[in-house]
Amino acid sequence: MTTDTPTPEDAAGTAPEPTAAELNPETLLAELEGQKQRLAEMSDAYLRAKAEVENVRRRADEDISKARKFAVESFAEAMLPIMDSLEAAIATPNASVETVLEGVHATRRQLASALERNKVIEINPGQGSKFDPHQHQAISVVPAPTQDANTVVTVLQKGFLIADRVLRPALVTVSAPK
């Protein structure tokens, strides 16, 4: 029964009954075909997006693998001239002490430069500088009446940072509290 007056079911939010034109089999078939076409398009788009995500993930995994594999490459390239210098020193067995010492100083400068280019920074606290447990390792505590407590008295071994991360702390002796 079709009436224009609202029924209690309409007030409750149920859909109105379909009209005769909407129940026409040809109209329903056309709508069904349209929905099938839309579903096929959406399934295709979903599969393409899923494949793209898998490709991006695979490429990212390959990039990470290559980065790990060749991370040390630039550092190794910086070390090669130092190796060449050491081999040249070994190849000259009759060199004077002064020549060898000069070569050692030049090789050390090469090494310091290579480390600096690769962001390996030296930690060398000066005498009297404040003890920093994040960058220094206290080997011993000694009385030092002329210095404040917890200051560096001597540096036994330099430390090194890599990009603000401690590679090796500086080994120091520290002044005792008074």
C-alpha positions as CSV (number, residue, x, y, z in Angstrom):
1,M,0.0,0.0,0.0
2,T,1.5,3.3,-1.0
3,T,0.3,6.4,0.7
4,D,1.8,9.9,1.0
5,T,1.2,10.0,4.7
6,P,4.0,9.0,6.9
7,T,3.6,5.8,8.8
8,P,5.1,5.0,12.2
9,E,7.8,2.9,10.4
10,D,8.9,6.0,8.4
11,A,9.3,8.0,11.6
12,A,11.5,5.3,13.1
13,G,14.0,5.8,10.2
14,T,13.3,2.8,8.0
15,A,13.6,3.3,4.3
16,P,10.4,3.9,2.4
17,E,9.2,1.0,0.2
18,P,10.6,1.0,-3.3
19,T,8.3,2.2,-6.1
20,A,7.3,0.0,-9.0
21,A,9.8,1.7,-11.3
22,E,12.6,0.9,-8.9
23,L,11.6,-2.8,-8.8
24,N,11.7,-3.1,-12.5
25,P,14.0,-6.0,-13.3
26,E,15.7,-4.2,-16.2
27,T,16.5,-1.2,-13.9
28,L,17.8,-3.6,-11.2
29,L,20.0,-5.5,-13.7
30,A,21.4,-2.2,-15.0
31,E,22.2,-1.1,-11.4
32,L,23.7,-4.4,-10.6
33,E,26.0,-4.3,-13.7
34,G,27.0,-0.7,-12.7
35,Q,27.9,-1.9,-9.2
36,K,29.8,-4.9,-10.6
37,Q,31.8,-2.5,-12.8
38,R,32.5,-0.2,-9.9
39,L,33.6,-3.2,-7.7
40,A,35.9,-4.4,-10.5
41,E,37.5,-0.9,-10.8
42,M,38.0,-0.7,-7.0
43,S,39.5,-4.2,-6.8
44,D,41.9,-3.3,-9.6
45,A,42.9,0.0,-7.8
46,Y,43.4,-1.9,-4.6
47,L,45.6,-4.6,-6.2
48,R,47.7,-1.9,-7.9
49,A,48.1,0.0,-4.6
50,K,49.0,-3.2,-2.8
51,A,51.6,-4.0,-5.5
52,E,53.1,-0.5,-5.3
53,V,53.4,-0.7,-1.5
54,E,55.2,-4.1,-1.9
55,N,57.6,-2.6,-4.5
56,V,58.4,0.4,-2.3
57,R,59.0,-2.0,0.7
58,R,61.3,-4.2,-1.4
59,R,63.2,-1.2,-2.7
60,A,63.6,0.2,0.8
61,D,64.9,-3.2,2.1
62,E,67.4,-3.3,-0.8
63,D,68.6,0.2,-0.1
64,I,69.0,-0.6,3.6
65,S,70.9,-3.7,2.8
66,K,73.3,-1.8,0.4
67,A,73.7,1.0,3.0
68,R,74.8,-1.5,5.6
69,K,77.0,-3.4,3.2
70,F,78.9,-0.3,2.0
71,A,78.6,2.0,5.1
72,V,82.4,1.7,5.7
73,E,83.3,2.4,2.1
74,S,84.1,6.1,2.5
75,F,86.1,5.4,5.7
76,A,88.1,2.7,4.0
77,E,88.9,5.0,1.1
78,A,90.2,7.6,3.5
79,M,92.4,5.0,5.1
80,L,94.1,3.9,1.9
81,P,96.6,6.8,1.6
82,I,97.6,6.1,5.2
83,M,98.3,2.4,4.3
84,D,100.3,3.6,1.3
85,S,102.4,5.9,3.5
86,L,103.1,3.1,6.0
87,E,104.1,0.7,3.2
88,A,106.4,3.4,1.7
89,A,108.1,3.7,5.1
90,I,108.6,-0.1,5.4
91,A,110.0,-0.1,1.8
92,T,112.9,2.2,2.9
93,P,114.8,0.2,5.4
94,N,117.9,2.4,5.4
95,A,116.1,5.6,6.2
96,S,117.5,7.8,9.0
97,V,115.7,8.2,12.3
98,E,114.8,11.8,11.4
99,T,113.3,10.8,8.1
100,V,111.3,8.0,9.7
101,L,110.1,10.4,12.4
102,E,109.1,13.0,9.8
103,G,107.2,10.3,7.9
104,V,105.4,9.1,11.1
105,H,104.3,12.7,11.8
106,A,103.0,13.1,8.2
107,T,101.2,9.8,8.4
108,R,99.6,10.8,11.8
109,R,98.4,14.1,10.2
110,Q,96.9,12.0,7.3
111,L,95.2,9.8,9.8
112,A,93.8,12.7,11.9
113,S,92.5,14.3,8.7
114,A,90.8,11.1,7.5
115,L,89.2,10.6,10.9
116,E,88.0,14.2,11.0
117,R,86.5,13.9,7.4
118,N,84.6,10.8,8.7
119,K,83.3,12.7,11.8
120,V,85.5,10.9,14.3
121,I,86.4,13.7,16.7
122,E,89.1,13.6,19.3
123,I,88.3,14.0,23.0
124,N,91.3,15.5,24.7
125,P,90.3,17.3,27.9
126,G,92.9,19.8,29.1
127,Q,94.4,19.7,32.5
128,G,92.0,21.4,35.0
129,S,88.9,20.9,32.8
130,K,85.7,19.6,34.5
131,F,85.4,15.8,34.6
132,D,82.6,14.6,32.4
133,P,81.5,11.0,33.0
134,H,79.8,10.9,29.6
135,Q,83.1,11.5,27.8
136,H,85.8,10.6,30.3
137,Q,86.6,7.5,32.2
138,A,88.4,8.1,35.5
139,I,91.2,5.6,36.0
140,S,92.3,7.0,39.4
141,V,91.6,9.8,41.8
142,V,94.7,11.7,43.0
143,P,95.1,14.5,45.6
144,A,95.6,17.8,43.7
145,P,95.6,20.7,46.2
146,T,96.0,23.3,43.5
147,Q,92.9,22.1,41.5
148,D,89.2,22.0,42.2
149,A,87.6,18.6,43.0
150,N,86.5,16.4,40.1
151,T,88.8,18.1,37.5
152,V,91.1,16.4,35.1
153,V,94.7,16.1,36.4
154,T,96.2,14.1,33.5
155,V,95.0,12.5,30.3
156,L,96.3,9.0,29.9
157,Q,94.6,8.3,26.6
158,K,92.6,10.4,24.3
159,G,89.0,9.5,23.6
160,F,87.0,9.8,20.4
161,L,83.4,10.7,19.4
162,I,81.6,9.7,16.2
163,A,78.9,12.2,15.4
164,D,78.4,13.2,19.1
165,R,78.4,9.5,20.3
166,V,81.3,8.3,22.4
167,L,83.4,5.7,20.6
168,R,86.0,5.6,23.3
169,P,86.0,7.7,26.5
170,A,89.2,9.6,27.3
171,L,91.1,7.9,30.2
172,V,91.9,10.4,32.8
173,T,93.1,10.8,36.4
174,V,90.8,13.1,38.4
175,S,91.5,15.3,41.4
176,A,90.1,14.1,44.7
177,P,87.6,16.1,46.7
178,K,89.2,18.3,49.4
